[in-house]
């Protein structure tokens, strides 16, 4: 991870349907809901089935790997949970419930839709789309929070597992600071500051709601202080709106991300925020999607390769099935758009989760629906000269093998892929693994 220029020196009875409805409405398009084992020689394994019980269900987010190969993730059903899957040592994976979000204590957050990440202190950081101390945000129960989870002291929990300890780092309030954190990872710079996005809120309004923000959290005294780096202005201003995913740095400390809608044609944008001194950041739009054979609605976030090229994906609409794209930097701040791959099956079934690239430059991702059984897929794109070869790795069937993956995928040091399916299994989603791939560890996790 690179450093930011700025810091280089330095509700009982709640149903989850309310949360999903709020996100779907603000993002402005409806997610279409519907695997079979690997289409190649790989092996597909279900590591854990969620049961709708105390372990939760509906894992929208993907998983995070620690150095020991253990997995961490979130579920969103019934308030939500944070869990660990411990890597097996001769036997199967071991599930541990780390924390439960509950309507009994909504001020601690509700409905995490993003994954948790490991911070510089090796503890877990994440967001909840709702809950928190501030309740003045339209259509949701609480405006959302940024949280930290730490393991309990060993002396307290010698004989039985104990829940991890949550600290709410920040409570969103709506305007002007943003609300409804979406599906994106939090991002740390080398100074330990946190960056993220919210789908709604800010100082500008789109269809009666805030257009969303990019924010930064910095330590202040014994807590954290939020600064809004940018409030999106929406389609009428030629700007993006409703960023559903997070941001990434380039080597110069500039931030990049996507907005699901807005831009010149209101089909979404790729945006850049360049640090311009003090607390000021300047936005530019490297690319505005136009629905002319180049994709619509970039729900997923961005990744970059060592040369500074950006890669992302679009979900598509009623006329298109989504795409994977590349943006190559040129002279004087210009960018060249290249269509890497255009999905050809069911409309609006393209990737929701951010892509990942391995050390050989292959790209991996998931599609939400479509595929041989209409329940989504895991795919690989292999570079070959000036073209890319598409390979389906798994077609989900929506049954015991899961379906409708919203998640990103991650790759471990052995080249195994991990992700989640939001449906299927025992009916509440699952965590899966693909082994036997000809690949190497990732540039980006």
Residue pairs with C-beta under 8 A, 6 or more apart in sequence:
1 187
1 188
1 189
1 190
1 249
2 189
2 190
2 249
2 250
2 251
2 253
3 189
3 190
3 191
3 249
3 253
4 189
4 190
4 191
4 193
4 195
4 249
4 253
4 255
4 275
5 252
5 253
5 254
5 275
6 189
6 253
6 275
7 189
7 190
7 191
7 193
8 190
8 253
10 191
11 103
11 106
11 110
11 131
11 141
12 102
12 103
12 104
13 103
14 79
14 103
14 106
14 110
14 141
16 58
16 76
16 77
16 78
16 79
16 111
18 130
18 140
18 141
19 76
19 110
19 111
19 113
19 129
19 130
19 140
20 76
21 139
22 129
22 130
22 139
22 140
22 180
23 113
23 129
23 180
23 182
23 199
24 30
24 31
25 139
26 180
26 199
26 200
26 209
26 242
27 182
27 199
27 242
27 244
27 260
27 261
27 299
28 207
28 242
28 260
28 261
29 260
29 261
29 297
29 315
29 317
29 348
30 348
31 348
31 352
31 368
31 406
32 346
32 347
32 348
32 349
32 368
32 369
33 369
33 404
33 423
34 369
34 373
34 374
34 375
34 376
34 398
34 403
34 404
35 44
35 371
35 373
35 375
35 376
35 377
35 378
35 394
35 395
35 396
35 397
35 398
35 401
35 402
35 403
35 421
35 424
36 372
36 373
36 394
36 395
36 396
36 397
36 401
37 43
37 44
37 394
37 401
38 44
38 393
38 394
38 434
39 391
39 392
39 393
39 394
39 395
40 391
40 393
41 436
42 393
42 394
42 434
42 435
42 436
42 437
43 434
43 435
43 436
44 394
44 401
44 432
44 433
44 434
45 432
45 433
45 434
45 435
46 400
46 401
46 402
46 425
46 430
46 431
46 432
47 71
47 85
47 92
47 93
47 418
47 430
47 431
47 432
47 433
48 85
48 93
48 95
48 430
48 431
49 425
49 426
49 428
49 430
50 56
50 57
50 58
50 59
50 75
50 77
50 425
50 426
50 428
50 429
50 430
51 57
51 426
51 428
52 77
52 78
52 426
52 427
52 428
54 81
54 97
54 100
55 75
55 81
55 83
55 95
55 97
56 75
56 76
56 77
56 78
56 80
56 81
56 83
56 100
56 428
57 75
57 76
57 77
57 78
57 427
57 428
57 429
58 75
58 76
58 77
58 422
58 423
58 428
58 429
59 73
59 74
59 75
59 76
59 407
59 420
59 421
59 422
59 429
59 430
59 431
60 74
60 76
60 113
60 183
60 406
60 407
60 420
60 422
61 73
61 74
61 112
61 113
61 114
61 115
61 116
61 183
61 406
61 407
61 420
62 73
62 115
62 353
62 407
62 408
62 409
62 410
62 418
62 419
62 420
63 71
63 72
63 73
63 85
63 115
63 407
63 410
63 418
63 419
63 420
63 431
64 71
64 72
64 73
64 115
64 116
64 117
64 118
64 410
64 445
65 71
65 410
65 412
65 418
65 445
66 72
66 118
66 122
68 87
69 87
69 412
69 413
70 84
70 85
70 86
70 87
71 84
71 85
71 87
71 93
71 418
71 431
72 82
72 83
72 84
72 85
72 98
72 115
72 116
72 118
72 124
73 82
73 83
73 85
73 115
73 116
73 420
73 431
74 80
74 81
74 82
74 83
74 112
74 113
74 114
74 115
74 116
74 126
75 81
75 83
75 112
75 428
75 429
76 111
76 112
76 113
77 428
78 102
79 100
79 101
79 102
79 103
79 110
79 111
80 100
80 101
80 109
80 110
80 111
80 112
80 128
81 97
81 98
81 99
81 100
81 101
82 97
82 98
82 99
82 112
82 116
82 124
82 126
82 149
82 164
83 95
83 96
83 97
83 98
84 95
84 96
84 98
85 93
85 94
85 95
85 96
85 431
86 93
86 94
86 96
87 93
88 94
96 161
97 161
97 163
98 124
98 149
98 163
98 164
99 149
99 163
99 164
99 166
100 163
101 108
101 109
101 110
101 111
101 112
101 128
101 131
102 108
102 110
103 110
106 130
106 131
106 132
106 141
106 142
107 131
107 132
107 133
107 142
107 168
108 131
108 132
108 145
108 147
108 166
108 168
109 127
109 128
109 130
109 131
109 132
109 142
109 144
109 145
109 147
109 166
109 168
110 128
110 129
110 130
110 131
110 141
110 142
111 128
111 129
111 130
111 131
112 126
112 127
112 128
112 129
113 128
113 129
113 181
113 182
113 183
114 126
114 127
114 181
114 182
114 183
114 184
114 185
114 186
114 246
115 126
115 185
115 407
115 408
116 124
116 125
116 126
116 149
117 124
117 125
117 126
117 185
117 186
118 124
118 125
119 125
119 148
119 188
119 192
120 188
120 192
123 148
123 149
123 150
123 151
124 148
124 149
124 150
124 164
125 146
125 147
125 148
125 149
125 169
125 186
125 194
126 146
126 147
126 149
126 186
127 144
127 145
127 146
127 147
127 181
127 186
127 196
128 144
128 145
128 147
128 181
129 140
129 144
129 180
129 181
129 182
130 140
130 141
130 142
130 143
130 144
130 180
131 141
131 142
131 144
131 145
132 142
132 143
132 144
132 145
132 168
132 171
132 172
133 142
133 168
133 171
134 142
134 143
134 171
134 172
134 173
134 174
134 179
135 141
135 142
135 143
136 143
136 173
136 174
137 143
137 144
137 172
137 173
137 174
137 179
137 180
137 200
137 201
138 209
140 179
140 180
143 171
143 172
143 173
143 174
143 179
143 180
143 201
144 172
144 179
144 180
144 181
144 198
145 168
145 169
145 170
145 171
145 172
146 168
146 169
146 170
146 181
146 186
146 194
146 196
146 217
146 224
147 166
147 167
147 168
147 169
148 166
148 167
148 169
149 164
149 165
149 166
149 167
150 164
150 165
150 167
151 164
151 165
152 162
152 163
152 164
152 165
156 162
169 194
169 217
169 223
169 224
170 217
170 224
170 226
172 178
172 179
172 180
172 181
172 198
172 201
173 179
174 200
174 201
174 210
175 201
175 202
175 203
175 210
176 201
176 202
176 203
176 213
176 228
176 231
177 201
177 202
177 213
177 215
177 226
177 228
178 197
178 198
178 200
178 201
178 202
178 210
178 212
178 213
178 215
178 228
178 231
179 198
179 199
179 200
179 201
179 210
180 198
180 199
180 200
180 201
181 196
181 197
181 198
181 199
182 197
182 198
182 199
182 243
182 244
182 245
183 244
183 245
183 299
183 352
183 353
183 406
184 196
184 197
184 243
184 244
184 245
184 246
184 247
184 257
184 301
184 354
185 196
185 245
185 246
185 301
185 354
186 194
186 195
186 196
186 246
187 194
187 195
187 196
187 246
187 247
187 248
187 249
188 194
188 195
189 195
189 249
189 253
192 219
193 216
193 217
193 218
193 219
194 216
194 217
194 224
195 214
195 215
195 216
195 217
195 229
195 246
195 247
195 255
196 214
196 215
196 217
196 246
196 247
197 212
197 213
197 214
197 215
197 243
197 244
197 245
197 246
197 247
197 257
198 212
198 213
198 215
198 243
199 212
199 242
199 243
199 244
200 209
200 210
200 211
200 212
200 242
201 210
201 212
201 213
202 210
202 211
202 212
202 213
202 228
202 231
202 232
203 210
203 228
203 231
204 210
204 211
204 231
204 232
204 233
204 234
204 237
205 211
205 234
206 232
206 234
206 235
206 241
206 242
206 261
206 262
210 231
211 231
211 232
211 233
211 234
211 239
211 240
211 241
211 242
211 262
212 231
212 232
212 241
212 242
212 243
212 259
213 228
213 229
213 230
213 231
213 232
214 228
214 229
214 230
214 243
214 247
214 255
214 257
214 273
214 281
215 226
215 227
215 228
215 229
216 226
216 227
216 229
217 224
217 225
217 226
217 227
218 224
218 225
218 227
219 225
227 279
229 255
229 273
229 281
230 273
230 281
230 283
232 239
232 240
232 241
232 242
232 243
232 259
232 262
233 239
233 241
233 262
234 240
234 241
234 262
235 241
235 261
235 262
235 263
235 264
235 266
238 263
238 264
238 285
238 288
239 262
239 263
239 269
239 283
239 285
240 258
240 259
240 261
240 262
240 263
240 268
240 269
240 271
240 285
241 259
241 260
241 261
241 262
242 259
242 260
242 261
242 262
243 257
243 258
243 259
243 260
243 271
244 258
244 260
244 299
245 257
245 258
245 299
245 300
245 301
245 302
245 354
246 257
246 301
246 354
247 255
247 256
247 257
247 273
247 301
248 255
248 256
248 257
248 301
248 302
248 303
248 304
248 444
249 255
249 256
250 256
250 304
250 308
251 308
253 275
254 272
254 273
254 274
254 275
255 272
255 273
255 281
256 270
256 271
256 272
256 273
256 286
256 302
256 304
256 310
257 270
257 271
257 301
257 302
258 268
258 269
258 270
258 271
258 298
258 299
258 300
258 301
258 302
258 312
259 268
259 269
259 271
259 298
260 268
260 297
260 298
260 299
260 315
261 267
261 268
261 297
262 268
262 269
263 269
263 285
263 288
263 289
264 288
264 290
265 288
265 289
265 290
265 291
267 288
267 289
267 290
267 291
267 295
267 296
267 297
267 317
268 288
268 289
268 296
268 297
268 298
268 314
269 285
269 287
269 288
269 289
269 298
270 285
270 286
270 287
270 298
270 302
270 310
270 312
270 327
270 335
271 283
271 284
271 285
271 286
272 283
272 284
272 285
272 286
273 281
273 282
273 283
274 281
274 282
274 283
274 284
275 281
276 282
284 333
286 310
286 327
286 335
287 327
287 335
287 337
289 295
289 296
289 297
289 298
289 314
291 317
291 319
291 320
293 339
293 342
294 323
294 325
294 337
294 339
295 313
295 314
295 316
295 320
295 322
295 323
295 325
295 339
295 342
295 350
296 314
296 315
296 316
296 317
296 320
297 314
297 315
297 316
297 317
297 348
298 312
298 313
298 314
298 315
299 313
299 314
299 315
299 350
299 351
299 352
300 312
300 313
300 314
300 315
300 351
300 352
300 353
300 354
300 355
300 365
300 408
301 312
301 354
302 310
302 311
302 312
302 354
303 310
303 311
303 312
303 354
303 355
303 356
303 357
303 443
303 444
304 310
304 311
304 444
305 311
305 357
305 361
305 443
306 443
308 329
309 326
309 327
309 328
309 329
310 326
310 327
310 335
311 324
311 325
311 326
311 327
311 340
311 355
311 357
311 363
312 324
312 325
312 327
312 354
312 355
313 322
313 323
313 324
313 325
313 350
313 351
313 354
313 355
313 365
314 320
314 322
314 323
314 325
314 350
314 351
315 322
315 348
315 349
315 350
315 351
315 352
315 368
316 322
316 323
316 343
316 347
316 348
316 349
316 350
317 347
317 348
318 347
318 348
319 347
320 342
320 347
320 348
320 350
321 342
321 343
321 344
321 345
321 346
321 347
321 348
321 349
321 350
321 370
322 342
322 343
322 348
322 349
322 350
322 351
322 367
323 339
323 340
323 341
323 342
323 343
323 350
324 339
324 340
324 341
324 351
324 355
324 363
324 365
324 381
324 388
325 337
325 338
325 339
325 340
326 337
326 338
326 340
327 335
327 336
327 337
327 338
328 335
328 336
328 338
329 335
330 336
340 363
340 381
340 388
341 381
341 388
341 390
343 349
343 350
343 367
343 370
345 370
345 371
346 369
346 370
346 374
348 369
349 367
349 368
349 369
349 370
349 371
349 376
350 367
350 368
351 365
351 366
351 367
351 368
352 366
352 368
352 405
352 406
353 365
353 366
353 405
353 406
353 407
353 408
353 409
353 419
354 365
354 408
355 363
355 364
355 365
355 408
356 363
356 364
356 365
356 408
356 409
356 410
356 411
356 442
356 444
356 445
357 363
357 364
357 442
357 443
357 444
358 364
358 411
358 415
358 439
358 440
358 441
358 442
358 443
359 440
359 441
359 442
359 443
360 439
360 440
361 383
362 380
362 381
362 382
362 383
362 439
363 380
363 381
363 388
364 378
364 379
364 380
364 381
364 393
364 409
364 411
364 417
364 439
365 378
365 379
365 381
365 408
365 409
366 376
366 377
366 378
366 379
366 405
366 406
366 407
366 408
366 409
366 419
367 376
367 377
367 379
367 405
368 376
368 404
368 405
368 406
369 375
369 376
369 404
370 376
370 377
371 377
371 392
371 395
371 396
372 392
372 395
373 395
373 396
373 397
373 398
373 403
374 398
375 395
375 396
375 397
375 398
375 402
375 403
375 404
375 423
375 424
376 395
376 396
376 403
376 404
376 405
376 421
377 392
377 393
377 394
377 395
377 396
378 392
378 393
378 394
378 396
378 405
378 409
378 417
378 419
378 434
379 390
379 391
379 392
379 393
380 390
380 391
380 393
380 437
380 439
381 388
381 389
381 390
381 391
382 388
382 389
382 391
393 417
393 434
393 437
394 401
394 432
394 434
396 402
396 403
396 404
396 405
396 421
396 424
397 403
397 424
398 404
398 423
398 424
399 424
400 424
400 425
401 421
401 424
401 425
401 430
401 432
402 420
402 421
402 422
402 423
402 424
402 425
402 429
402 430
402 432
403 421
403 422
403 423
403 424
404 421
404 422
404 423
404 424
405 419
405 420
405 421
405 422
406 420
406 422
407 419
407 420
407 421
407 422
408 419
409 417
409 418
409 419
410 417
410 418
410 419
410 442
410 445
411 417
411 418
411 439
411 440
411 441
411 442
411 445
412 418
412 441
413 441
414 435
415 437
415 438
415 439
415 440
415 441
416 433
416 434
416 435
416 437
417 433
417 434
417 437
418 431
418 432
418 433
418 434
419 431
419 432
420 429
420 430
420 431
420 432
421 429
421 430
421 432
422 429
423 429
424 430
